[in-house]
Amino acid sequence: MDFRTVCRPMILALRVSGTFFISVKRDGYTFSWFSVETIYAILFHVVTDVVAAISITPKIKELLESGFDLGLDSFFTLALTWPNFVLPIIGLFSSKSVTRYLNEWKIVEDEFRALAGKSLVFPELKTASRLLPIVTSILPIPVTVIAISIGRHSIIQAITNAKPLLTFDCVATMWQIQAELFSLTYQKYCENLSKTLHSTQGTNASVIIRYRLLYLRITSLALSLNKSMNLMTTIAYVILYIDMIIGAYSAIVGLSSKVVTASLLYQLFFPLLYCTIINQVYCEAGRRITLAGGEEVAGKISGMRSRFSWAARTEFFRLMDTVYLLSPEPRLAGCVRLGRGLTTVSFKIMFSYLVVLFQFRGSLE
């Protein structure tokens, strides 16, 4: 399975959900303001946004008239609803850079084929590439059904809130699949480099130069992914983080009442657990790309031994320096590295906000 085959179900999920406005052509991916996909997505978002605007009007009144806890509960609903108006705009203006990133994979595939003598394929992702988009598409359905059945939201509100969830899921799936693609690409890169170094070509400095340039091409592609997904991922992370804090607060307040209800379980397991998992997927995908293109490649290259000429040895050390200095590091908002460190810091800040919320709540009693 080549890159296009692996990404086909994922691209379909992105198009159906209106996350990105991508057209699939025989020779690659394109974005056009007047394509069928763009027109469909705009109409889809306009209709759902009108419904969302109508559905949040009662919650706005509750937010203004209710007490702190009930008002915060209304704010949580608004926090799920307002992304309906923001995420489509971000997706629209990010679609061009996403299509550019997807098309850049063909350059990597061509250079890998020319250097390794075989195509870059990913049979390991045959099942995951098909299963993940399916799970992504159906996941908002049970969440919506539960919200309606326990009386937490009206039908319109529950369906309206499901659309941002679908976008968050699609973005998470995009990151997860791309992280696995890069991990396997770096792995196959090292395997072919090792075979080359132990062959007669390994003494040729020009061949090692080509491998160094290929590493830079793959790393540049990883940074292109980060750039194209940066705004959407940052906004999604912030929205989910806010909902996670409010969900944690609502769950603690609910548990303190010592009355376990279906609504309480929904508060506890949906906003808190769901938002935590999705944000963790973003962080884990960034960590996987950083690890695969940095430590893992460096470790494998440093363990390679061969008889080099002086020129080949010089280029081999340049390759090692390149890996150590220029390994990919996906970042959130262009400054915060996606990884487990971000998860740890996020939880620490969340606990600080919870303390502030409870102190403010106590001052109102």
N, C-alpha and C positions, 0 to 999 in steps of 0.2 A: 504494500500500500504506500503510494507516494503521498506528498504533502496535501495535494488537492483532494485525494480520496479520503484521507484521515479527517480533513476539515469540512467535508461536504455536509454531514449532519449538523455540525456546529454552526456553519454559515446559514443553513436553513432555519435553525432555531433563532439566530440573530435577526434574520429577515422577517420571519413570521411575527416575532415579538416587537418588531420595530425598534430594536435596540440600536442597530446600525443600518444605514440605508445602502446596502451593497448589492450590486448587480453582478451576476456570474456569467462570464463569457467563455468561449472555447479557449481563448488565449490568455485568460487571466480574470482579474476582478476590476470592476470600474465603479465610479460614482458619478451620477448625473442628477441634476435638479429635476429633470423631466423624465426620468426613467419610471417604469411601472412600479418598481419597488419603492421609490421615493414618494410617488403620488399616493400609493397604498398606505405607506407609513404615516404620511401627513394627515390623510383623511382619518385613519385609525386613531391617531393621537388627538385630533381636533374633537372627534365625537366623544371619546372617553374623557377628555379634559372638561368638556361641557358638563358631562354627567358628574364628574368629580367636583366641579365648582358648585353644583346644586347640592350635592350630598354633604359638603362640609359646612354649609351655612348654619345648621343647627348646632354643630360642634363649636363654631365660633361664638355663638350666643352663650353656650354653656361655659366656655372658657372665660367669658367676661363676667358672668353672673354667679358661677359656682364658687365653692370654697377651694382651698389649696389642692387637696387630694383629687377631688372631682375635676377641678380645672386642669390639673396635670394629666389626668386620664384623657381629657378632651385634647390636650396638647399632643399626647401620644398619637391619637388618631390623626390629627393634623400633620404630625411629623411623617406619618405614612402616606398622607394624601398629597402634600405639596410637591413631592418628587414627580408626580404626574405631569406637572407643568415645566419642570426643570430638565429632567433626564432626556426627553425627546429633543430639546434644543441642543444639549450637549452631544447627543448621538448624531444629530444632523451635521454639526460642524466638525465632528471627529471622524466621520465616515470616510472622508477623502484620505486622511492620514492612515486609517486602518487598511483601506484598499491598497495604498502604497506599500505598507508593510507586507501584506499578503503577497503582493506581486514580487517583492524582493526575494522571496524564498526560491523563485525560479533561478535567480542568479547563483545562489548558494548550491542548488541542486546541479546546475551546469558545471560549476567549478569543482564540485566534489566528484562528479562523473568523469571529468577530464583528468583529475589527479589520481583518483582511486581505480578508475577503469570499470566502475559499476555504479548503478543508480543508488540514490539515497532513498531507502524504503523503510517503512516502520510497521512490520507485521505484528509487533508486540502490542500495537494500539488498535488492532482490528475490533476487538470487543468494546473497549473503553470508549473509543471515538463514536460508537453508535449508541451505547447505553447511556452515557452521561447527558447528551442533549435530550434524550427521551425523558429521563428522570427530571431534568431541568424544566421541561415543558409541563409535566403533570404535577410537580410539587406544589404549586400554588392552589391546585384544585382541592386537596384534602384540607389545607389550611382555611380556605374560603368556606368549605362546607362546615367545618367545626365552628368557625366564627359565627355562622348563621344559626347553626343548630343550638348553640348555647345562649343565643340571644345577645351576643356581644355586639354585633353590628347588624344593621339592616342588610338586605340583599344587595342593594345598590352600593352601600358603603363597603361591604366585604369584597364585591367584585372590583370596585374602584381601587381598593388597597392591594388587590392581587396583581395589578399591572406593574407597579414598581418592584414587587417581589420577583416577578418574572424577569425583569431587567437585571436585578441584582444576581439572580441565578445564572442568567446568560453570561454576564460579565465574569462571574466566578468560574463558569465552565470554560470560557475562553482562556482565562489565565491557567487553569489546570491543564488543559490539553496542550497549550503552547509550552508550558513548563516541561511536560513530558517529551514533547517534540525536541526541545533544546537539549534536554538531558540525554536522549538517545542519539542526537546528532553529535554532541561532544564525545559520547562513548564510541560511536563508529569512527569519528575522526581519530581518536587515540588508537583504535585497533588498526586502522590502515596506516597510520604513522609508524606504529611499531613494526608492521610487516615491511614497510618500505625501508626502515633503518636496518633491518636484518637481511635485506636483499642487496644486490649490487648497486641499486639506485641510491642506497643510503649514504654512499660516499660522495654523492653529487650535491654540491652546495646549492645549486639552482633548484633542486627538488625540495630541499628543506625551506628555502625562501618561499616557494609556492605554498607549502604547508603553513608557514607563518602568515602569509597573506590570507589563506583560507580561514585561519583562526580569527584574524581580524574581521573578516567578512561575517562570520557567524556571530561574533561578539557585537559587531555593529548592527546586525539584524535583531539581536536581543534588546539592544538599546532603542532600536526603532519600534519594537513592540511596546516598550515602556513609554516612549514618547507618544505613540498613537493612542494608548489606553490611559494615559496619565490623568487627564481631566475627568473622564468618566469614573475611573477607579477612585480618585481622590474624593469626589462628591459622594459616591456610593459609600465609601468607608466612613465619611463624616456623618452621613445620614444614619447609617446603621449604628454608629457609635452613640449618637444621641438617643436613638431608640433603645439601645442596650442599657444606657444609664436609667432612662425613665422606666424601662421594663424591670430592672433590678429594684428600683425604688418601689414600684407598685407591688412587686412580689413580696418584698419585706413587709410593707404595710399590710398586705393581705394576710400574710402568715401570722403577723402579730395579733390579728383579730381572732385567731384560733377557730375560724370557720372555713373549712376547706370546701370550696365550691368549684364547679366546672369553670366559671369565669376566672377564679383564682389560678387554677391550673393553666388556663390559657395565658394569663399574664406571666406566669412563672416560666413556662416552657416555650412559648412562642417568641416574644420579643427578645428575651434574654438569651435563650439557647440558639435560636435561629440567627440572630445578628452576630453572636459570637462565632458561630460556625462559618458563616459567609466571610466575615472579616479574617478569620483564621485561614481560610482558603486562599485569600489574596496574599497574606503574609507567607504562607507555606510555599506558594507558587514562586514568589520572588526569591525566597531562600533556596528553593530547588535550583533555579536558574543560576544564582550566584555560586552555589556549591558545585554544580556540574561544570560551569565554565571556569571556575577558579581552582579550588582546592583539589577536586578530583582530577582535572586535567594536569595540574602541576604535579600531583603525586604520581600519576602514571608516566608522565614525561621524565621526571627525575629518576625513575626506576629503569628507564630504557638504556641499554648499553649496546654500543656498536663501535666498530673501528672506523674512526673518522679521519678524513684528511684535515689539514689545518684549516682550510676554507670552510669545510663542512662543519667542523667543530665550532668555529666562530658563529656560523649561522644557527647552529643548534642552541648555543647559549643565548643568542638573540631571541630565539623562539621562547626559551624559558623565561627570559626577562619580560617578554611581551605578555606571557600568561600571568606572571606575578603582578605586573603593573597595570594591565588593561583588562582584567577579567570583568565580566558584566555585573552590575549592581543595580537592579531595578529599584527605583525610589518613588515614594509617594509625594506628590506635589513637587517633585524635582529635588527634594532635600532629605526626606526621611526614608531610610532604607527599608524596603519590604523584607521582613524576617521575623524571627521569634522575639527579637529585642523589642520590636514595635508592639507586639502582643503584650509583653510584660509591662512596658511603659503605659500602654492603654489601660490595663487593669489597675495600675497604681493611681492613675489620674481619675479613673472611674470611682474608686473608693473615696478619693478626696471630694469629688462632686457629691457623692452620696452623703458624706458627712455634712457638707454645706446645706444640702436639701433638707436633711433632718433637723439641722439647727434652725433653718428658716421656718420649717413646719412647727417646731417647738415654740418659736417666738410669736406665732400667730394664735396659739392656744391660750 
